[in-house]
């Protein structure tokens, strides 16, 4: 099965049976590229997709954004979050809608709670460390989408995923390493190829591709990949964990030390992140 990557690239090139971004998101991106666009215009586009509008409001009212006031209208969410954050969230929400539930597959509520927790943790780590190489909105989006390849495998290649889980359990390895042994690739690379085909920003594609192997990321985005990597390890021991990945929190402190967080009270930082990520609402 080691030729799975070539098989997937072929499927991606043909566009057969793989999810695509909806037209409303493409229209939204085009509108946001206009520096003179109004918040009302953006709100009108989002409101044409009621599930997206509802989820955007849910996120705006979640602990992850703490807007300080109840947000009941999309226009208000845009004013409080800003155009860049709204763009990132709407693309992420479109990805959520692109995948359906599969019986006996991943539990989507738990999956997206984990993703929201990683996104929040990565953003807060970036703030603590003074990271500013890419916008925090893109970093948050990278965290939200980091495991999209798992959804893709679960929905479109369930047998490959189940075989990888068997190998991971038999060899006592993380899922991504078992995928690499069995398939010659992992869910991180698969997810990044899909997002790249949707023309998402290179920083987001790199964060998804290298969130298990940040050392392999392009130098320009390596620190961002380390942040996603550390955030997921942290969340591995907290409420929004994803047991299917077989990750642990044990190395969180050493990872933060590697990221030059030695001047911070690492244990206090982990405790703060733990409380916050447990409150993250699934998207």
N, C-alpha and C positions, 0 to 999 in steps of 0.2 A: 504493500500500500504506500510505499515511499514516493510514488509518483503522483500522490494526491495533489500536491501544489500545482504541478503542470495541468492536471485535470481541472482544478479550480480556476486557474488562469484562463483556460479555454472556455469554461462555462461563463466566466465573467465577461470575456470578449464577445461572446454571443448574446449575452444578456438573457439567457434562458432561465425563467422561473426564479429569478433573484429579485429582492425588493428594490424599489426605486424611490427617490424622493418625490413627494407629491407636488403638483403644479403650484399649489399655494405657497410652498416654501421657496420654489424658484422665483415666484413673483415677489415674495418678501425680500429675498436677497437682492433682486434687481432694484426694488424700491429703496432699500437701505444703502445702496451704492450711490444714490442721489443725495448729495450733501444738503439739498434744500427740501427734502421730504419732511412732511409734518407728522407729528405723533398720531393725529387723527387718521391720516392715510394708512399708517402702519396698523393701527387698531382695526380699521375696517377690513384689511386683508386677513388679519388673524381671526377676527370674528366670523369670517366665512367658513372657518373650520372649528365648529363648536367643541369637539373633543380637545383640540389643541388649546383653545382659549381657556377651557376649564382647567386643564393641567397647568397652564401658565399661571393662572390665578392661584392654584394650589401651591405651586412652588413659591410664588411671591409672598404667600402668607406663611411659609414654612420657617423653621428655625434657621435654615441655611442662609436666608436673606434678611430676616429680622427687620422688615421695613418700618416697624414701629407703629404701624396703624393697619387696620383691616383694609385689605385691597379687594374691592368688589367689582371693578371694571378694568378691562384690558388697557384702556387709555391711562388709568391711574398707575397700573403696573409699569407701563412704558415710562411714565414720568419719574417713578421712583427707582427703577432698575437701570434705565438708560438704554439707548439703541443697541449698543454693542452686546450688552448682556441679554437683551431680548432676542437678538439675532441668534446668539449661541444657544439659548434655551429652546427656541422654536425649532432649530435644526435637530437638536437632541430629541425633542418631543416627536418630531416627524420620524425619527429612527425608531422610537418606541412603537409608534403606530404601524411601522412597516412590517413588524413581526407579529404573527398570530400565536395563540397558545396551542401547544401540542399536548394531547393527553399523555400523561406519564412523563412529560418532559420537564424542563425547568419551570419553577414557580416564578412567574414574572414579577409578582409583587415583591418577593424577597430579592430577586435579581436586581430590580431597579432601586430598592432601598439600599442594597449594598453599593450600587453604582453612585447613588446620591451621597452616601457616606464617604466614599473615596474622593469624590469631587470636592466635598466640603473640607475634608482633611487636607487634601493637596493644596487647596486655596489658603487655608489657615497656616499651614507650614510655610508656604511662600511668603505670607505676610510676616511671620515670625523671623524668617531668615532674610528678609529684605530683598527677595527675588523679584526682578522686574524685567527679565529678558523678553518675555512675551506677556501680552495682556492677561490679567487674572481671569477675564471672561473666557479666554481660550483655554487656560489651564483648567478651569472648572469644567468646561465642555470635554476636554480630554479625559478627565476623571469620570465624567458621566458616561462616556462612550468606550472606556478602555476595554471592556469585556464584550463588546458587540459581536466579536467573532464567536463567542460561546452561543449567543442567540442564533447566529447563522448556522453553526454546526448542529445545534439542537433541532432547528426547524428543517434544514435542508439536507443534512448529512447525519441523521441520528445514529445510524449504525456505526459510523466512524467514531462518533463521540462516545458511544457505549463501549466500543472496543478499547478506546483510550482510557476510559475510566477503569476498565478491568485491569489494564496494564499498570495504571497508577496504583491501584490497590494491591496488586500482586507484588509489585516492586517497591512499594512504600515510597513513591515519588510524587511530587506535585503533578497536577494534571498536565500543565504545559510541557513538562519534560517528557511525560509519557506520550503525548501527542507527537513530539519531535522524534522520539524513538520509532513510533509506529507509522507516522504519516510523512515524516520528513519536513514538517512545518508545525505550527501551533495556532491556537485560536487568535493570538495577538496578530500574527502576520496575516491570517485570513481576514480578520476584521479590518486591518489597515488597507488591504487591497480593495475591499468593498468601499470604504470611505474615500479612498483615493479616486475610485471610479466616479464618485459623486462630486468630485472637485472640491472637497473640503480643504481648509488651509493646511499647508504642509506640516505646521507645528502639531496640529491635532492628529494627523496621520502618523507622524513619528511617535507621539506619545502612546498611541494605541499599539503601534508595531513593536515598541521596545519597552513596554511597561514591565516585562519580566526580565529583560536584559538591557538595562539602561547603558551599560558600557558599549553596546553595539550601536547606539543611536548616533546620528550626525552630531558633531560637536556643538553646532548652533542650538540644538534642542536637548542636549544631553542632561542638563540640570533639570529641565522640565520633566524628562522621563524619570529621573531619580525621584522627583517629588511624587509622581504617580505611583512609582514602585514602593516608596516608603509609606505612602498613604494606604495602599492596599495591604501591606504587611501589618500596619497598625489596625486596620479594620478587620484583619483576620482573627483578632482576639476579642472583637467587640460585637455588639448586637447586629449591625448590618454586615455580617460575614457571609461568605458564600462557600459552604463546606465542600461543594463539588470540586473546588480548586485545590483542596488539601494544602492550604497555606497556613502558616502559624505566625504569631506575633513575636515569637521568641527573639528575633533578630532586630526588632524595631529600634532599640537603643543604639546598637552598633551601626545601623544604617544611618540614623540621625547624626551620629558622631562623624561618619564618613562625609555627610553633607555639611560639615562645618557648623554643627549645632552645639558644639561643646560649651559655648558660652551661655547656653540656655539651661534652665532646670528641665532636663529631658523628661524625668518622671512626671513633673507637674504638667508639662506640655502634653504628654500622653494621656494623663487623667482628664485634662480639659477637652482634648479631642474626643476622648471616649464618651464623655457626657454629651457633647454636641452631636456626634455622629449617631448616637442612639436615638436622637430626636429627629433625625432627618426623615422627611416624608418621602415615600416612594413616588417617582414621577408617574 
